[in-house]
Amino acid sequence: MSGPAPLIDCGLLTVADGDRIYWETSGHPDGRPALYLHGGPGSGLKTGGYRRHFDGARYRVVGIDQRGCGRSRPLATQDLARLSRNTTQTLIADIEAVRRHLGIESWLVSGASWGTTLALAYAQRHPDRVRALVLAAVTTTSRDEITWITETVGRVFPEAWQAFVEASGRRGDERIVDAYARRLVGSDASDRGRAARDWNAWEAMHVSLDPSSPQGPLPNDPERNAVFATLVTHYWANDGFLRGPDAILAGMDHLRAIPGVLIHGRRDISGPAVTAWQLHRLWPASRLCIVEAEGHGGPEIAARMREATDSFADLDDQKR
C-alpha cells in the first residue's frame, strides 16, 4: 500500500457572489480524480489528515474548505449578512466551480459526517460527474437526525443536556437548535460568544464516548469554534437546506447506477447506524460496512475508507 497523497497545489477560487473558496490538490497530478468533503458543517479540512484515505500514487485528490470556514473567505462569523447565501445549493455550485477550474470531468466523491450529506446531495444533482462514492459516519441531515442529536440523545447525557437547554435561551416552544441559530447571528457579540461556547460544550459531550472521532469543534481555537457553531446551527435549523425532511432518502433513485461504500460505526451515538442502513436498502449499487468497535470515526473507519478507494482504483486498473 502506498502512503497518503502528498500536497501538489492549492489556491483560492473566487466564485460568482464574491466568496473565495480554498481548494488543494494532492497525490499524483495525472491520477484518478477524487474529491473529499469535510464534516461539520464548518469543520474545514483542518490539517489534511483526509489524504490518508487515498493512494497518492494513483489518485489526484481535491479537498475544499466549504464556504465560510477553514481557509475560505470570508469566514461565516466575519460577515453574518452573507450567511443566507450559504446553503447546500451554493456549496454544490462551489464544488462545480472548483471542478471546472481544475479541468476535471468526473471524480470519485468521498466524505465524512456532514460531508456525506453534501456528497449525496451533490451526486443526486450531478450524477454524471460522480464515478463512485465512499462515505463514512453517514448522515442525511434529516429532521429526525437533527432532533436526535439536539434533543433525543439527551436521554443518554441528561445532566449535560439540561445545561444545554437552559443555556439555549429558547422562547416558548422554539426548538433548541433554532434558539442557538438565532443567537449566533444576533447583534450582541458577547451573547454570540456565549452561545458558541455552550453549543460546542454539547458537541463535545455527545462525541465524548468516541474520543477517536475527527469531527467537532477544536478545544483551543475560539474563532474556528464560533464558525463551527454558527454554520452547524444555520444548516440544522434549516434542515440542511434540502427539499423536505427526508430529501436525501427520497432522491436515492438518482444513484442507482453509481457504486458506493457506506462505512459506519456501530457505537456512533451522535448518528445511529440506522441512517446508513436505510440508504443501503435504497441503493442497490452500495455496500454497507459496519465497524463494530468504533463510533463517529476512528482508525478502523479510516482504514475501511482507504480500502474502498483502493478497490475502486483496482477496478479502474482492471478495465484498462
Residue, then its C-alpha position, 0 to 999 in steps of 0.5 A: m500500500s502506498g502512503p497518503a497523497p502528498l500536497i501538489d497545489c492549492g489556491l483560492l477560487t473566487v466564485a460568482d457572489g464574491d466568496r473565495i473558496y480554498w481548494e488543494t490538490s494532492g497525490h499524483p497530478d495525472g491520477r484518478p480524480a477524487l474529491y473529499l468533503h469535510g464534516g461539520p458543517g464548518s469543520g474545514l479540512k483542518t490539517g489534511g489528515y483526509r489524504r490518508h484515505f487515498d493512494g497518492a500514487r494513483y489518485r489526484v485528490v481535491g479537498i475544499d474548505q466549504r464556504g465560510c470556514g477553514r481557509s475560505r473567505p470570508l469566514a461565516t462569523q466575519d460577515l453574518a449578512r452573507l450567511s443566507r447565501n450559504t446553503t447546500q445549493t451554493l456549496i454544490a455550485d462551489i464544488e462545480a466551480v472548483r471542478r471546472h477550474l481544475g479541468i476535471e470531468s468526473w471524480l470519485v466523491s468521498g466524505a465524512s459526517w456532514g460531508t456525506t450529506l453534501a456528497l449525496a446531495y451533490a451526486q443526486r444533482h450531478p450524477d454524471r460527474v460522480r464515478a463512485l462514492v465512499l462515505a463514512a459516519v453517514t448522515t442525511t441531515s434529516r429532521d429526525e437526525i437533527t432532533w436526535i442529536t439536539e434533543t433525543v440523545g439527551r436521554v443518554f447525557p441528561e445532566a449535560w443536556q439540561a445545561f444545554v437547554e437552559a443555556s439555549g435561551r429558547r422562547g416558548d416552544e422554539r426548538i433548541v437548535d433554532a434558539y442557538a441559530r438565532r443567537l449566533v447571528g444576533s447583534d450582541a457579540s458577547d451573547r454570540g460568544r456565549a452561545a458558541r461556547d455552550w453549543n460546542a460544550w454539547e458537541a463535545m459531550h455527545v462525541s465524548l464516548d468516541p474520543s477517536s472521532p475527527q469531527g467537532p469543534l477544536p478545544n483551543d481555537p475560539e474563532r474556528n469554534a464560533v464558525f463551527a457553531t454558527l454554520v452547524t446551527h444555520y444548516w440544522a435549523n434549516d434542515g440542511f437546506l434540502r427539499g423536505p425532511d427526508a430529501i436525501l432518502a427520497g432522491m436515492d433513485h438518482l444513484r442507482a447506477i453509481p457504486g458506493v461504500l457506506i462505512h459506519g460505526r456501530r457505537d456512533i451515538s451522535g448518528p445511529a447506524v440506522t441512517a446508513w442502513q436505510l440508504h443501503r436498502l435504497w441503493p442497490a449499487s452500495r455496500l454497507c460496512i459496519v465497524e463494530a468497535e468504533g463510533h463517529g470515526g476512528p482508525e478502523i473507519a479510516a482504514r475501511m475508507r482507504e480500502a474502498t478507494d483502493s478497490f475502486a482504483d483496482l477496478d479502474d486498473q482492471k478495465r484498462 
